[in-house]
Amino acid sequence: MSDHVHDENCNHDHDDDAVLVVTDEDGNEHEMVLVSTFETGDRAYAVLIDRNDPEDEGVILRIEEDGEEEVLVNIEDDEEWDRVMQAYEALSAMEDE
């Protein structure tokens, strides 16, 4: 992700209300904090950090609709990942100004 550190000095909230349980590819559950969401192109993305390890660099997942619910999906396409990272880095740079 970026070099942005999510700690008490960050300029955005880390609400406990936005805690999600995410299961990794090994079946392990992680409590993740939703830091922010953003859109690029016609898709929405979520930035999450591990609730128990805020020093970790975090993850970005695509938000998709499944019926009336929103689900988080891994980004597996390299071109999409590059676009998402460029958008995220641009947003992070604007926040740091």
C-alpha positions in Angstrom: 0.0 0.0 0.0 1.5 3.4 0.9 3.9 4.6 3.6 1.0 6.2 5.4 1.0 5.1 9.1 -2.3 4.6 10.7 -1.8 5.7 14.3 -2.9 8.4 16.7 -1.2 11.0 14.5 -3.3 10.3 11.4 -5.7 12.9 10.2 -8.7 10.6 9.8 -10.9 8.6 12.2 -10.6 4.9 13.0 -14.1 4.3 14.4 -14.7 1.0 16.2 -18.1 1.2 14.6 -16.5 0.3 11.3 -14.9 -3.0 12.4 -15.3 -5.9 9.9 -14.3 -9.5 10.2 -12.4 -10.6 7.1 -11.4 -14.1 6.4 -8.1 -14.6 4.6 -7.1 -17.2 2.1 -6.0 -19.6 4.9 -9.4 -19.3 6.7 -8.1 -17.1 9.5 -10.4 -14.3 10.7 -9.0 -10.8 11.2 -10.8 -7.8 12.7 -10.3 -5.0 10.3 -11.1 -1.3 10.7 -12.6 0.5 7.7 -10.3 3.5 7.3 -11.9 5.0 4.2 -13.6 4.3 0.9 -13.0 5.8 -2.5 -14.1 5.4 -6.1 -12.1 5.2 -9.3 -13.7 4.6 -12.6 -17.0 3.0 -11.9 -16.0 1.0 -8.9 -15.7 1.6 -5.2 -12.9 0.4 -2.9 -12.4 0.1 0.8 -9.1 0.7 2.7 -8.9 -1.5 5.9 -6.2 -2.0 8.6 -5.9 -4.8 11.1 -7.6 -3.7 14.3 -5.0 -5.5 16.4 -2.0 -4.3 14.4 -2.5 -0.7 13.3 1.1 -0.5 12.3 0.4 -3.0 9.5 0.2 -1.4 6.0 -3.4 -2.6 5.5 -5.4 -3.8 2.5 -7.5 -2.4 -0.3 -10.5 -4.4 -1.4 -13.1 -3.8 -4.1 -16.7 -3.2 -2.9 -19.3 -5.1 -4.9 -23.1 -5.4 -4.5 -24.5 -8.9 -3.9 -28.2 -8.4 -3.9 -28.9 -5.7 -1.3 -25.6 -6.3 0.5 -22.2 -5.0 -0.1 -19.3 -7.5 -0.1 -15.5 -7.0 -0.2 -13.6 -8.7 -2.9 -9.8 -9.2 -3.6 -8.4 -7.3 -6.5 -6.8 -9.9 -8.7 -6.3 -8.1 -12.0 -2.9 -6.4 -12.2 -4.2 -3.5 -14.3 -7.0 -2.8 -11.9 -4.6 -3.0 -9.0 -2.3 -0.4 -10.7 -5.3 2.0 -11.3 -6.5 1.6 -7.7 -3.0 2.2 -6.3 -2.6 5.4 -8.4 -5.9 6.7 -7.2 -5.2 5.8 -3.6 -1.8 7.4 -3.6 -3.3 10.6 -5.2 -5.9 10.7 -2.5 -3.3 10.1 0.3 -1.2 12.9 -1.1 -4.2 15.3 -1.0 -4.9 14.3 2.6 -1.3 14.9 3.6 -1.3 18.5 2.2 
